[in-house]
């Protein structure tokens, strides 16, 4: 995901981010404003030891939103 793609999905993404990773505050989200570099800084600040996990979730979220409708790979219950 590049910076432009991230910025374009920000409004949709920030709600999911806060739901999944509750340490992010409304102020954090306001400061990030769709800037991927700012997100990286806030991830480090809030989740230092889990940074890789948060960024992996971010990439997976983006991939899910980019799939054509009806093609949700890996979304079947186990």
C-alpha positions, -999 to +999 in steps of 0.1 A: +000+000+000+014+034-009+008+067+008-018+079-017-038+046-013-036+049+025-048+085+025-077+076+002-089+049+027-082+069+058-118+077+068-129+041+065-096+028+080-095+049+112-127+035+127-115-001+122-080+008+135-095+022+167-118-008+171-090-033+166-062-014+184-079+005+213-048+024+225-052+049+197-070+081+208-092+104+189-063+129+191-039+103+176-063+098+147-067+136+142-029+140+141-024+111+117-050+124+091-042+098+066-004+103+067+013+068+067+045+082+082+026+097+111+008+064+115+041+046+118+052+070+145+019+066+165+022+028+162+057+029+176+045+052+204+014+032+214+025-004+205+063-004+204+067-042+209+037-050+187+046-026+158+050-055+133+017-070+143-002-037+139+014-030+105+006-065+093-030-060+103-030-027+084-018-044+052-043-072+056-071-047+061-062-028+030-060-060+009-094-071+022-109-038+011-094-040-023-107-075-032-137-076-056-170-083-038-175-120-032-138-128-032-130-129+005-100-153+006-095-168+040-127-155+055-144-188+059-150-199+095-127-227+106 
